[in-house]
Amino acid sequence: MPSTVTSRRRQLGNEIRRARQAAGMTQQYVAELLGCSQGKINKIESGTVAVKKAELQKMLEAFNSGKAEADLMLDLAQSSSGQRGQWAGYRSAVPQWFRTFTDLEPAAAEILSWHGERIPGPLQSEHYMLTQFSEDRATDVTALVRNRLDRRRVFDLPRPPYYRFVLSEAAFHRMPGGPNPSVALDQVEHLLDLQTRYPKAYVHILPFDVRLPYVPNDFTIMRFSDGTKDFVFVEHVAGGLYLDDEDDFNLFNDAWDRLRGAALERHDTVARLQELAKQYRSQIDF
């Protein structure tokens, strides 16, 4: 998988956390050592902010880190400080809280994504995108569409992640702005094309009539093979949460297993999409 600035920064944060805990130190103790807040140490360990070389060297001395461990962290710190301006131009339209997600998306080994009422960004057809942004009265539609199309490139990587989507049947009936068979048909045909062209992109429909006690809010699980810590992303109205606590991660992993177990297999999903396409074509007055 390609390594990104964000993935290396998160890996460095994980290494710092492990070294601090091995040394028996608290985040507050390290913060006092560096003359900063405990909140900053937490952000460094979560990969949210970069750590300065002088700060890292002071921590390594305090942790009494071995040469191999210290060299690894210094190398990660150096390689995670580049790519200034990567969020300039049209990419500046990506909200701050979503930038970690889009930066790590191509670096993941596996991505498991559940959506109940809408089609997720990488799967959206251009007609769906434009309708959604128009209904949202967005002022930077061109930049938003370009960013969304950029995300779709994850499927074209030489070694793309295994990207699995479980979509509620509701997502194919709730179009942006209300019922719109033209948008729905374009979206369904787009998904049928994706299933043909990208063998590592799996779409599974969760039918209305499956037996589940409830369905959870939308979430995405990202797993990595490059040392980056696995996490769950949960989007909400005001932004998004990145959860990498083991207990939280296991809860979402169990929720995914229930959803995936109840959803249609890939070939049955294709058949259902073909049925939906036929249904929406009959509703369009050509």
GUNU-13665 format. One record per residue: residue number from 1; residue in three letters; x, y, z of N, C-alpha, C in turn. Coordinates in Angstrom, 1 decimal, padded with zeros to 4 digits. Example, Ala and Ser with C-alpha at 12.3 -4.5 7.8 and 13.67 -1.06 7.14 Angstrom:
residues 2
   i  aa    npx    npy    npz   capx   capy   capz    cpx    cpy    cpz
   1 ALA  013.2 -005.7  007.8  012.3 -004.5  007.8  013.2 -003.3  007.8
   2 SER  012.8 -002.2  007.1  013.7 -001.1  007.1  012.9  000.0  007.9
end
This chain:
residues 286
   i  aa    npx    npy    npz   capx   capy   capz    cpx    cpy    cpz
   1 MET  000.8 -001.2  000.0  000.0  000.0  000.0  000.9  001.2  000.0
   2 PRO  000.5  002.3 -000.7  001.2  003.6 -000.7  001.2  004.1  000.7
   3 SER  002.4  004.7  001.2  002.5  005.3  002.5  002.2  006.8  002.4
   4 THR  001.4  007.4  003.2  001.1  008.8  003.2  001.7  009.5  004.4
   5 VAL  001.7  010.8  004.3  002.2  011.6  005.5  001.4  011.3  006.7
   6 THR  000.1  011.2  006.5 -000.8  010.9  007.7 -000.6  009.6  008.2
   7 SER -000.4  008.5  007.4 -000.2  007.2  007.9  001.2  007.1  008.7
   8 ARG  002.2  007.8  008.1  003.5  007.8  008.9  003.4  008.5  010.2
   9 ARG  002.6  009.6  010.2  002.5  010.4  011.4  001.7  009.6  012.5
  10 ARG  000.7  008.8  012.0  000.0  008.0  013.0  000.9  006.8  013.5
  11 GLN  001.7  006.3  012.6  002.6  005.2  013.0  003.6  005.8  014.0
  12 LEU  004.1  007.0  013.8  005.0  007.6  014.7  004.3  007.8  016.1
  13 GLY  003.1  008.3  016.1  002.4  008.5  017.3  002.2  007.2  018.1
  14 ASN  001.9  006.1  017.4  001.8  004.8  018.0  003.1  004.3  018.7
  15 GLU  004.2  004.6  018.0  005.6  004.2  018.5  005.9  005.1  019.8
  16 ILE  005.5  006.4  019.7  005.8  007.2  020.9  004.9  006.8  022.1
  17 ARG  003.7  006.4  021.8  002.8  005.9  022.9  003.4  004.6  023.5
  18 ARG  003.8  003.7  022.7  004.3  002.4  023.2  005.6  002.7  024.0
  19 ALA  006.5  003.6  023.5  007.7  003.9  024.3  007.4  004.6  025.6
  20 ARG  006.4  005.5  025.6  006.1  006.2  026.8  005.5  005.2  027.9
  21 GLN  004.6  004.4  027.4  004.0  003.4  028.3  005.0  002.4  028.9
  22 ALA  006.0  002.0  028.0  007.0  001.1  028.4  007.9  001.7  029.5
  23 ALA  008.1  003.1  029.4  008.9  003.8  030.4  008.1  004.1  031.6
  24 GLY  006.8  003.8  031.6  006.0  004.0  032.8  005.6  005.5  033.1
  25 MET  005.5  006.2  032.0  005.3  007.7  032.1  003.8  008.0  031.6
  26 THR  003.2  009.0  032.2  001.9  009.5  031.8  002.1  010.6  030.7
  27 GLN  001.0  010.8  030.0  001.0  011.9  029.1  001.3  013.3  029.8
  28 GLN  000.7  013.4  031.0  000.9  014.7  031.7  002.4  014.9  032.1
  29 TYR  003.0  013.8  032.5  004.5  013.9  032.8  005.3  014.3  031.6
  30 VAL  005.0  013.7  030.5  005.7  014.1  029.2  005.4  015.5  028.9
  31 ALA  004.2  016.0  029.0  003.8  017.3  028.7  004.6  018.3  029.6
  32 GLU  004.8  018.0  030.9  005.5  018.9  031.8  007.0  018.9  031.4
  33 LEU  007.5  017.8  030.9  008.9  017.7  030.4  009.1  018.6  029.2
  34 LEU  008.1  018.6  028.3  008.3  019.4  027.1  007.8  020.9  027.3
  35 GLY  007.1  021.1  028.4  006.6  022.5  028.6  005.4  022.8  027.7
  36 CYS  004.5  021.7  027.5  003.3  021.9  026.7  002.1  021.3  027.5
  37 SER  001.0  021.3  026.8 -000.2  020.7  027.5 -000.3  019.2  027.2
  38 GLN -001.0  018.6  028.1 -001.3  017.1  028.0 -002.1  016.9  026.7
  39 GLY -002.9  017.8  026.3 -003.7  017.7  025.1 -002.8  017.6  023.8
  40 LYS -001.7  018.3  023.8 -000.8  018.2  022.7 -000.1  016.9  022.6
  41 ILE  000.3  016.3  023.7  000.9  015.0  023.7 -000.1  014.0  023.2
  42 ASN -001.4  014.1  023.6 -002.4  013.2  023.1 -002.6  013.3  021.6
  43 LYS -002.5  014.6  021.1 -002.6  014.8  019.6 -001.4  014.2  018.9
  44 ILE -000.2  014.3  019.5  001.0  013.7  018.9  000.8  012.2  018.8
  45 GLU  000.4  011.6  019.8  000.3  010.2  019.9 -000.9  009.7  019.0
  46 SER -001.9  010.5  018.7 -002.9  010.1  017.8 -002.6  010.4  016.4
  47 GLY -001.5  011.1  016.1 -001.1  011.5  014.8 -001.8  012.7  014.2
  48 THR -002.5  013.4  015.1 -003.3  014.6  014.6 -002.3  015.8  014.3
  49 VAL -001.3  015.9  015.1 -000.3  017.0  014.9  001.1  016.4  014.7
  50 ALA  002.0  017.1  014.1  003.4  016.7  013.9  004.2  017.0  015.2
  51 VAL  005.2  016.3  015.4  006.1  016.5  016.6  007.4  017.1  016.1
  52 LYS  007.9  018.1  016.7  009.2  018.7  016.3  010.3  017.8  016.7
  53 LYS  011.4  017.9  015.9  012.6  017.0  016.1  013.1  017.2  017.5
  54 ALA  013.2  018.4  018.0  013.8  018.7  019.3  012.9  018.0  020.4
  55 GLU  011.6  018.1  020.2  010.6  017.5  021.2  010.8  016.0  021.2
  56 LEU  010.9  015.4  020.0  011.0  014.0  019.9  012.3  013.5  020.6
  57 GLN  013.4  014.2  020.3  014.7  013.8  020.9  014.7  013.9  022.4
  58 LYS  014.0  014.9  023.0  013.8  015.0  024.4  013.0  013.8  025.0
  59 MET  012.0  013.4  024.2  011.2  012.3  024.7  012.0  011.0  024.6
  60 LEU  012.7  010.8  023.5  013.5  009.6  023.4  014.5  009.5  024.5
  61 GLU  015.1  010.6  024.9  016.1  010.6  026.1  015.4  010.2  027.3
  62 ALA  014.2  010.8  027.5  013.4  010.5  028.8  012.9  009.0  028.8
  63 PHE  012.6  008.5  027.6  012.1  007.1  027.5  013.3  006.1  027.6
  64 ASN  014.5  006.6  027.5  015.7  005.7  027.4  015.5  004.7  026.3
  65 SER  015.1  005.2  025.1  014.9  004.4  024.0  016.2  003.8  023.4
  66 GLY  016.2  002.6  022.9  017.3  002.0  022.2  017.6  002.6  020.9
  67 LYS  018.8  002.4  020.3  019.1  003.0  019.1  018.2  002.7  017.9
  68 ALA  017.8  001.4  017.8  017.0  001.0  016.7  015.6  001.7  016.8
  69 GLU  015.1  001.7  018.0  013.8  002.3  018.2  013.8  003.8  018.0
  70 ALA  014.9  004.4  018.5  015.0  005.9  018.3  015.2  006.2  016.8
  71 ASP  016.0  005.4  016.1  016.2  005.7  014.6  014.9  005.6  013.9
  72 LEU  014.1  004.6  014.2  012.8  004.4  013.5  011.9  005.6  013.7
  73 MET  011.8  006.1  015.0  011.0  007.2  015.2  011.5  008.5  014.6
  74 LEU  012.8  008.7  014.6  013.4  009.9  014.0  013.1  009.9  012.5
  75 ASP  013.2  008.7  011.9  013.0  008.5  010.4  011.5  008.8  010.1
  76 LEU  010.6  008.3  010.9  009.2  008.6  010.7  008.9  010.0  010.9
  77 ALA  009.5  010.7  011.8  009.3  012.1  012.1  009.7  012.9  010.9
  78 GLN  010.8  012.6  010.3  011.3  013.3  009.1  010.5  013.1  007.9
  79 SER  010.0  011.9  007.7  009.2  011.6  006.5  007.8  012.0  006.6
  80 SER  007.3  012.3  007.8  005.9  012.8  008.0  005.8  014.3  008.1
  81 SER  006.9  015.0  007.8  006.8  016.5  007.9  006.7  017.1  006.5
  82 GLY  006.6  016.4  005.4  006.6  016.9  004.1  005.2  017.2  003.6
  83 GLN  005.1  017.4  002.2  003.9  017.6  001.5  003.2  018.9  001.9
  84 ARG  003.9  020.0  002.2  003.2  021.2  002.4  002.3  021.6  001.2
  85 GLY  001.2  022.2  001.5  000.4  022.7  000.4 -000.5  021.6 -000.2
  86 GLN -000.5  020.4  000.4 -001.2  019.3 -000.3 -002.7  019.6 -000.2
  87 TRP -003.1  020.5  000.7 -004.6  020.8  000.8 -004.9  022.2  000.2
  88 ALA -004.0  022.6 -000.7 -004.2  023.9 -001.3 -005.1  023.7 -002.6
  89 GLY -005.5  024.8 -003.2 -006.3  024.7 -004.4 -007.7  024.0 -004.2
  90 TYR -008.1  023.2 -005.1 -009.4  022.6 -005.0 -009.5  021.6 -003.8
  91 ARG -008.4  021.1 -003.4 -008.4  020.2 -002.2 -008.7  020.9 -000.9
  92 SER -008.6  022.2 -000.9 -008.9  023.0  000.3 -010.4  022.9  000.6
  93 ALA -011.2  022.4 -000.3 -012.7  022.2 -000.1 -013.0  021.0  000.8
  94 VAL -012.0  020.1  001.0 -012.1  019.0  001.9 -012.1  019.5  003.3
  95 PRO -013.1  019.3  004.2 -013.1  019.8  005.5 -012.0  019.2  006.4
  96 GLN -011.5  020.0  007.3 -010.3  019.5  008.1 -010.6  018.2  008.8
  97 TRP -011.8  017.9  009.3 -012.0  016.7  010.0 -012.1  015.5  009.1
  98 PHE -012.1  015.7  007.8 -012.2  014.5  006.8 -010.8  014.3  006.1
  99 ARG -009.9  015.1  006.3 -008.6  015.0  005.6 -007.8  013.8  006.0
 100 THR -007.8  013.5  007.3 -007.1  012.2  007.7 -007.7  011.0  007.0
 101 PHE -009.0  011.0  006.9 -009.7  009.9  006.2 -009.2  009.8  004.8
 102 THR -009.3  010.9  004.0 -009.0  010.8  002.6 -007.5  010.5  002.3
 103 ASP -006.7  011.0  003.3 -005.2  010.8  003.1 -004.9  009.3  003.4
 104 LEU -005.6  008.7  004.3 -005.3  007.3  004.7 -006.0  006.3  003.8
 105 GLU -007.1  006.7  003.1 -007.9  005.8  002.3 -007.0  004.9  001.3
 106 PRO -006.1  005.5  000.5 -005.3  004.7 -000.4 -004.3  003.9  000.3
 107 ALA -004.0  004.2  001.5 -002.9  003.4  002.2 -003.4  002.2  003.0
 108 ALA -004.7  002.1  003.1 -005.3  001.0  003.8 -005.2 -000.3  003.1
 109 ALA -005.2 -001.4  003.9 -005.2 -002.8  003.3 -006.6 -003.2  003.1
 110 GLU -007.5 -002.8  004.0 -008.9 -003.2  003.9 -009.8 -002.1  004.5
 111 ILE -010.9 -001.8  003.8 -011.8 -000.8  004.2 -013.2 -001.4  004.2
 112 LEU -013.9 -001.3  005.3 -015.3 -001.9  005.5 -016.2 -000.7  005.8
 113 SER -017.1 -000.5  004.9 -017.9  000.7  005.0 -019.4  000.4  005.0
 114 TRP -020.1  000.9  006.0 -021.6  000.7  006.1 -022.3  002.0  006.0
 115 HIS -023.4  002.0  005.1 -024.2  003.3  004.9 -025.6  002.9  004.8
 116 GLY -026.4  003.6  005.6 -027.9  003.3  005.6 -028.8  004.0  004.7
 117 GLU -028.5  005.3  004.6 -029.5  006.2  003.8 -028.9  006.9  002.6
 118 ARG -027.6  006.7  002.4 -027.0  007.4  001.2 -025.9  006.6  000.6
 119 ILE -025.6  007.0 -000.6 -024.5  006.3 -001.3 -023.2  007.0 -000.9
 120 PRO -022.2  006.3 -000.5 -020.9  006.9 -000.1 -020.1  007.5 -001.2
 121 GLY -019.3  008.5 -000.9 -018.5  009.2 -001.9 -017.9  008.4 -003.0
 122 PRO -017.0  007.4 -002.7 -016.3  006.7 -003.8 -017.2  006.0 -004.8
 123 LEU -018.5  005.7 -004.3 -019.4  005.0 -005.2 -020.4  005.9 -006.0
 124 GLN -020.4  007.2 -005.7 -021.4  008.0 -006.3 -021.1  008.3 -007.8
 125 SER -022.2  008.3 -008.5 -022.1  008.7 -009.9 -022.0  010.2 -010.0
 126 GLU -021.5  010.8 -011.1 -021.4  012.2 -011.2 -022.8  012.9 -011.1
 127 HIS -023.8  012.3 -011.7 -025.2  012.8 -011.6 -025.6  012.9 -010.1
 128 TYR -025.4  011.9 -009.4 -025.7  011.8 -007.9 -025.0  012.9 -007.2
 129 MET -023.7  013.0 -007.4 -022.9  014.1 -006.8 -023.4  015.5 -007.0
 130 LEU -023.6  015.8 -008.3 -024.1  017.1 -008.7 -025.4  017.4 -008.1
 131 THR -026.3  016.5 -008.1 -027.6  016.7 -007.5 -027.5  016.9 -006.0
 132 GLN -026.7  016.1 -005.3 -026.5  016.3 -003.9 -025.9  017.7 -003.5
 133 PHE -024.9  018.1 -004.3 -024.3  019.4 -004.0 -025.2  020.5 -004.3
 134 SER -026.0  020.4 -005.4 -026.9  021.4 -005.7 -028.0  021.5 -004.7
 135 GLU -028.5  020.4 -004.2 -029.6  020.4 -003.1 -029.0  021.0 -001.8
 136 ASP -027.7  020.8 -001.6 -027.1  021.4 -000.4 -026.7  022.8 -000.6
 137 ARG -026.9  023.4 -001.8 -026.6  024.8 -002.1 -025.1  025.1 -001.9
 138 ALA -024.3  024.1 -002.3 -022.8  024.3 -002.2 -022.4  025.4 -003.2
 139 THR -021.4  026.2 -002.7 -020.9  027.2 -003.6 -019.6  026.8 -004.4
 140 ASP -019.0  025.7 -004.0 -017.7  025.3 -004.6 -018.0  023.9 -005.2
 141 VAL -019.0  023.8 -006.0 -019.4  022.5 -006.6 -018.2  021.8 -007.4
 142 THR -017.5  022.6 -008.2 -016.5  022.1 -009.0 -015.4  021.4 -008.2
 143 ALA -015.0  022.1 -007.1 -013.9  021.6 -006.2 -014.4  020.4 -005.5
 144 LEU -015.6  020.4 -005.1 -016.2  019.2 -004.4 -016.2  018.0 -005.3
 145 VAL -016.7  018.2 -006.5 -016.7  017.1 -007.5 -015.3  016.5 -007.8
 146 ARG -014.4  017.4 -008.0 -013.0  017.0 -008.3 -012.4  016.2 -007.1
 147 ASN -012.7  016.6 -005.9 -012.2  015.9 -004.7 -012.9  014.5 -004.6
 148 ARG -014.1  014.4 -005.0 -014.8  013.1 -004.9 -014.3  012.2 -006.0
 149 LEU -014.1  012.8 -007.2 -013.5  011.9 -008.2 -012.1  011.5 -007.9
 150 ASP -011.3  012.3 -007.2 -010.0  011.9 -006.7 -010.1  010.7 -005.8
 151 ARG -011.1  010.7 -005.0 -011.2  009.5 -004.0 -011.5  008.3 -004.8
 152 ARG -012.2  008.4 -005.9 -012.5  007.2 -006.7 -011.3  006.5 -007.3
 153 ARG -010.2  007.3 -007.4 -008.9  006.7 -007.9 -008.4  005.6 -007.1
 154 VAL -008.9  005.5 -005.8 -008.4  004.4 -005.0 -008.6  003.1 -005.6
 155 PHE -009.6  002.9 -006.4 -009.9  001.7 -007.1 -008.9  001.4 -008.2
 156 ASP -008.2  002.4 -008.7 -007.3  002.2 -009.9 -005.9  002.0 -009.4
 157 LEU -005.6  002.0 -008.1 -004.2  001.8 -007.6 -003.7  000.4 -008.1
 158 PRO -002.4  000.3 -008.3 -001.8 -001.0 -008.6 -002.2 -002.1 -007.6
 159 ARG -002.2 -001.7 -006.3 -002.6 -002.6 -005.3 -003.6 -001.9 -004.4
 160 PRO -004.8 -001.9 -004.9 -005.9 -001.2 -004.2 -006.3 -001.9 -002.9
 161 PRO -006.8 -001.2 -001.9 -007.3 -001.9 -000.7 -008.5 -002.7 -001.1
 162 TYR -008.8 -003.8 -000.3 -010.0 -004.5 -000.4 -011.1 -003.6  000.2
 163 TYR -012.0 -003.1 -000.7 -013.0 -002.1 -000.2 -014.3 -002.7 -000.3
 164 ARG -014.9 -002.9  000.9 -016.2 -003.6  001.0 -017.3 -002.6  001.5
 165 PHE -018.4 -002.5  000.8 -019.5 -001.7  001.2 -020.7 -002.5  001.4
 166 VAL -021.4 -002.2  002.5 -022.7 -002.7  002.8 -023.6 -001.5  002.7
 167 LEU -024.6 -001.5  001.8 -025.5 -000.4  001.6 -027.0 -000.9  001.9
 168 SER -027.7 -000.1  002.7 -029.1 -000.4  003.0 -029.8 -000.2  001.7
 169 GLU -030.9 -001.0  001.5 -031.7 -000.9  000.3 -032.3  000.5  000.3
 170 ALA -032.4  001.2  001.5 -033.0  002.5  001.6 -032.2  003.5  000.8
 171 ALA -030.9  003.3  000.7 -030.0  004.2  000.0 -030.3  004.4 -001.5
 172 PHE -031.0  003.3 -002.1 -031.4  003.4 -003.5 -032.8  004.0 -003.7
 173 HIS -033.4  004.3 -002.6 -034.8  004.9 -002.7 -034.8  006.4 -002.2
 174 ARG -033.8  006.7 -001.4 -033.7  008.1 -000.9 -032.6  008.8 -001.7
 175 MET -033.1  009.5 -002.8 -032.1  010.2 -003.6 -032.0  011.6 -003.1
 176 PRO -030.9  012.3 -003.4 -030.7  013.7 -003.0 -031.9  014.6 -003.5
 177 GLY -032.5  015.3 -002.7 -033.6  016.1 -003.1 -035.0  015.5 -003.3
 178 GLY -035.0  014.2 -003.0 -036.3  013.5 -003.2 -036.3  012.5 -004.3
 179 PRO -037.5  011.9 -004.6 -037.6  010.9 -005.6 -037.1  011.4 -007.0
 180 ASN -036.2  010.7 -007.6 -035.7  011.1 -008.9 -035.2  009.9 -009.7
 181 PRO -036.0  009.2 -010.5 -035.7  008.0 -011.1 -034.5  008.2 -012.1
 182 SER -034.3  009.4 -012.6 -033.1  009.6 -013.5 -031.8  009.5 -012.7
 183 VAL -031.7  010.1 -011.6 -030.5  010.1 -010.7 -030.3  008.7 -010.2
 184 ALA -031.4  008.0 -009.8 -031.4  006.7 -009.3 -030.8  005.7 -010.3
 185 LEU -031.3  005.8 -011.5 -030.9  004.9 -012.6 -029.4  005.1 -012.9
 186 ASP -029.0  006.4 -013.0 -027.6  006.7 -013.3 -026.7  006.1 -012.2
 187 GLN -027.1  006.2 -010.9 -026.4  005.6 -009.8 -026.3  004.1 -009.8
 188 VAL -027.4  003.5 -010.1 -027.4  002.0 -010.1 -026.6  001.5 -011.3
 189 GLU -026.7  002.1 -012.5 -025.9  001.7 -013.6 -024.4  001.9 -013.3
 190 HIS -024.1  003.0 -012.6 -022.7  003.2 -012.2 -022.1  002.1 -011.3
 191 LEU -022.9  001.7 -010.4 -022.5  000.6 -009.5 -022.3 -000.7 -010.2
 192 LEU -023.2 -001.0 -011.2 -023.1 -002.2 -012.0 -021.8 -002.2 -012.7
 193 ASP -021.4 -001.0 -013.3 -020.1 -000.8 -014.0 -018.9 -001.0 -013.1
 194 LEU -019.0 -000.5 -011.9 -017.9 -000.6 -010.9 -017.7 -002.1 -010.5
 195 GLN -018.8 -002.8 -010.4 -018.7 -004.2 -010.0 -018.0 -005.1 -011.1
 196 THR -018.2 -004.6 -012.3 -017.5 -005.3 -013.5 -016.1 -005.0 -013.6
 197 ARG -015.7 -003.7 -013.3 -014.3 -003.2 -013.6 -013.4 -003.4 -012.4
 198 TYR -013.9 -003.5 -011.2 -013.0 -003.5 -010.0 -013.3 -004.7 -009.1
 199 PRO -012.5 -005.7 -009.3 -012.7 -006.9 -008.5 -012.5 -006.8 -007.0
 200 LYS -011.7 -005.8 -006.6 -011.5 -005.6 -005.1 -012.5 -004.6 -004.5
 201 ALA -013.5 -004.1 -005.3 -014.5 -003.3 -004.7 -015.8 -004.1 -004.6
 202 TYR -016.2 -004.4 -003.4 -017.4 -005.2 -003.2 -018.6 -004.4 -002.7
 203 VAL -019.7 -004.6 -003.3 -020.9 -003.9 -002.9 -021.9 -004.9 -002.5
 204 HIS -022.5 -004.8 -001.3 -023.5 -005.8 -000.8 -024.7 -005.0 -000.4
 205 ILE -025.9 -005.3 -000.9 -027.1 -004.6 -000.4 -027.7 -005.3  000.8
 206 LEU -028.1 -004.5  001.8 -028.8 -005.0  002.9 -030.3 -004.8  002.7
 207 PRO -031.1 -005.9  002.4 -032.5 -005.8  002.1 -033.3 -005.3  003.3
 208 PHE -034.5 -004.7  003.0 -035.4 -004.3  004.0 -035.9 -005.4  004.9
 209 ASP -036.0 -006.6  004.3 -036.7 -007.7  005.0 -035.8 -008.6  005.8
 210 VAL -034.5 -008.2  006.0 -033.6 -009.1  006.8 -033.9 -009.0  008.3
 211 ARG -033.6 -010.0  009.1 -033.8 -010.0  010.5 -032.6 -009.5  011.3
 212 LEU -032.8 -008.2  011.7 -031.7 -007.6  012.5 -032.5 -006.8  013.6
 213 PRO -031.9 -006.8  014.8 -032.5 -006.0  015.9 -032.6 -004.5  015.6
 214 TYR -031.6 -004.0  014.9 -031.5 -002.6  014.5 -030.3 -002.5  013.6
 215 VAL -030.2 -001.3  012.9 -029.0 -001.0  012.1 -028.3  000.2  012.7
 216 PRO -027.0  000.2  012.8 -026.3  001.3  013.5 -026.1  002.5  012.5
 217 ASN -025.6  003.6  013.1 -025.3  004.8  012.3 -024.1  004.4  011.3
 218 ASP -024.0  005.2  010.3 -022.9  004.9  009.3 -021.5  004.9  010.0
 219 PHE -020.7  004.0  009.5 -019.3  003.9  010.0 -018.4  003.2  009.0
 220 THR -017.1  003.5  009.1 -016.1  002.9  008.2 -015.0  002.4  009.0
 221 ILE -014.6  001.1  008.8 -013.4  000.5  009.5 -012.3  000.5  008.5
 222 MET -011.1  001.0  008.9 -009.9  000.9  008.1 -008.9  000.1  008.8
 223 ARG -008.3 -000.9  008.0 -007.2 -001.7  008.5 -006.0 -001.5  007.7
 224 PHE -004.8 -001.6  008.3 -003.6 -001.3  007.7 -002.5 -002.4  007.9
 225 SER -001.6 -002.5  006.9 -000.5 -003.5  007.0  000.8 -002.8  007.1
 226 ASP  000.9 -001.5  007.3  002.2 -000.8  007.3  002.5 -000.2  008.7
 227 GLY  001.8 -000.7  009.7  002.1 -000.2  011.1  001.2  000.8  011.5
 228 THR  000.4  001.4  010.6 -000.6  002.4  011.1 -001.7  001.7  011.9
 229 LYS -002.1  002.3  012.9 -003.1  001.7  013.8 -004.5  001.7  013.1
 230 ASP -005.1  000.5  013.2 -006.5  000.4  012.6 -007.4  001.3  013.4
 231 PHE -008.4  001.8  012.7 -009.4  002.7  013.4 -010.8  002.6  012.7
 232 VAL -011.7  003.2  013.4 -013.1  003.3  012.9 -013.4  004.8  012.8
 233 PHE -014.0  005.2  011.6 -014.4  006.5  011.4 -016.0  006.6  011.5
 234 VAL -016.5  007.5  012.3 -017.9  007.7  012.4 -018.2  009.2  012.1
 235 GLU -019.0  009.4  011.0 -019.3  010.8  010.6 -020.6  011.2  011.3
 236 HIS -020.6  012.5  011.7 -021.8  013.1  012.2 -022.0  014.5  011.7
 237 VAL -023.1  015.2  012.1 -023.5  016.4  011.5 -022.3  017.5  011.6
 238 ALA -021.6  017.5  012.7 -020.6  018.5  013.0 -019.2  018.1  012.6
 239 GLY -019.0  016.9  012.1 -017.7  016.4  011.7 -017.6  014.9  011.7
 240 GLY -016.5  014.4  012.3 -016.3  013.0  012.3 -015.4  012.6  013.5
 241 LEU -015.5  011.3  013.9 -014.7  010.8  015.0 -013.8  009.7  014.5
 242 TYR -012.6  009.7  015.0 -011.7  008.6  014.7 -011.4  007.8  016.0
 243 LEU -011.9  006.5  016.0 -011.8  005.7  017.2 -010.9  004.6  017.0
 244 ASP -009.8  004.5  017.8 -008.9  003.4  017.7 -008.7  002.6  019.0
 245 ASP -009.5  002.9  020.0 -009.5  002.1  021.2 -009.9  000.7  020.9
 246 GLU -009.2 -000.3  021.5 -009.5 -001.7  021.1 -010.9 -002.1  021.4
 247 ASP -011.4 -001.7  022.5 -012.8 -002.1  022.8 -013.8 -001.5  021.8
 248 ASP -013.6 -000.2  021.5 -014.5  000.5  020.5 -014.4 -000.2  019.2
 249 PHE -013.1 -000.5  018.8 -012.9 -001.1  017.5 -013.6 -002.5  017.4
 250 ASN -013.5 -003.3  018.5 -014.2 -004.6  018.5 -015.7 -004.5  018.4
 251 LEU -016.3 -003.5  019.0 -017.7 -003.3  019.0 -018.2 -003.0  017.5
 252 PHE -017.4 -002.2  016.8 -017.8 -001.9  015.4 -017.5 -003.0  014.5
 253 ASN -016.5 -003.8  014.8 -016.2 -005.0  014.0 -017.3 -006.0  014.1
 254 ASP -017.8 -006.1  015.4 -019.0 -007.1  015.6 -020.2 -006.6  014.8
 255 ALA -020.4 -005.2  014.8 -021.5 -004.7  014.1 -021.4 -004.9  012.6
 256 TRP -020.2 -004.8  012.1 -019.9 -005.0  010.7 -020.2 -006.5  010.3
 257 ASP -019.8 -007.4  011.2 -020.0 -008.8  010.9 -021.5 -009.1  010.9
 258 ARG -022.3 -008.5  011.7 -023.8 -008.7  011.7 -024.4 -008.2  010.4
 259 LEU -024.0 -007.0  010.0 -024.5 -006.4  008.8 -024.1 -007.2  007.5
 260 ARG -022.8 -007.5  007.5 -022.3 -008.3  006.3 -023.0 -009.7  006.2
 261 GLY -023.2 -010.3  007.4 -023.8 -011.6  007.4 -025.2 -011.6  006.9
 262 ALA -025.9 -010.4  007.1 -027.3 -010.3  006.7 -027.5 -009.8  005.3
 263 ALA -026.4 -009.2  004.7 -026.5 -008.6  003.4 -026.4 -009.6  002.3
 264 LEU -026.8 -009.2  001.1 -026.7 -010.1 -000.1 -025.3 -010.4 -000.5
 265 GLU -025.0 -011.5 -001.1 -023.7 -011.8 -001.6 -023.6 -010.9 -002.9
 266 ARG -022.3 -010.9 -003.4 -022.0 -010.0 -004.5 -022.9 -010.3 -005.7
 267 HIS -023.0 -011.5 -006.1 -023.8 -011.9 -007.3 -025.3 -011.6 -007.1
 268 ASP -025.8 -011.8 -005.9 -027.2 -011.4 -005.6 -027.4 -009.9 -005.6
 269 THR -026.4 -009.2 -005.2 -026.5 -007.7 -005.2 -026.5 -007.2 -006.6
 270 VAL -025.7 -007.8 -007.5 -025.8 -007.4 -008.9 -027.2 -007.7 -009.5
 271 ALA -027.7 -008.8 -009.2 -029.1 -009.1 -009.6 -030.1 -008.1 -009.1
 272 ARG -030.0 -007.7 -007.9 -030.9 -006.7 -007.3 -030.7 -005.4 -007.9
 273 LEU -029.5 -005.0 -008.2 -029.2 -003.7 -008.9 -029.8 -003.8 -010.3
 274 GLN -029.7 -004.9 -011.0 -030.3 -005.0 -012.3 -031.8 -004.8 -012.3
 275 GLU -032.5 -005.4 -011.2 -033.9 -005.2 -011.0 -034.2 -003.8 -010.8
 276 LEU -033.4 -003.1 -010.0 -033.7 -001.7 -009.7 -033.5 -000.8 -010.9
 277 ALA -032.5 -001.2 -011.7 -032.3 -000.4 -013.0 -033.5 -000.5 -013.9
 278 LYS -034.1 -001.8 -014.0 -035.3 -002.0 -014.8 -036.4 -001.2 -014.3
 279 GLN -036.6 -001.2 -012.9 -037.7 -000.4 -012.3 -037.5  001.1 -012.6
 280 TYR -036.3  001.6 -012.5 -036.2  003.1 -012.7 -036.3  003.5 -014.1
 281 ARG -035.9  002.6 -015.0 -036.1  002.9 -016.5 -037.6  003.0 -016.8
 282 SER -038.4  002.2 -016.2 -039.8  002.2 -016.5 -040.5  003.5 -016.0
 283 GLN -039.8  004.2 -015.1 -040.4  005.4 -014.5 -040.0  006.6 -015.2
 284 ILE -039.1  006.5 -016.2 -038.5  007.6 -016.9 -039.3  007.8 -018.2
 285 ASP -039.8  008.9 -018.5 -040.5  009.2 -019.8 -039.4  009.7 -020.8
 286 PHE -039.0  008.7 -021.6 -038.0  009.0 -022.6 -038.5  009.8 -023.8
end
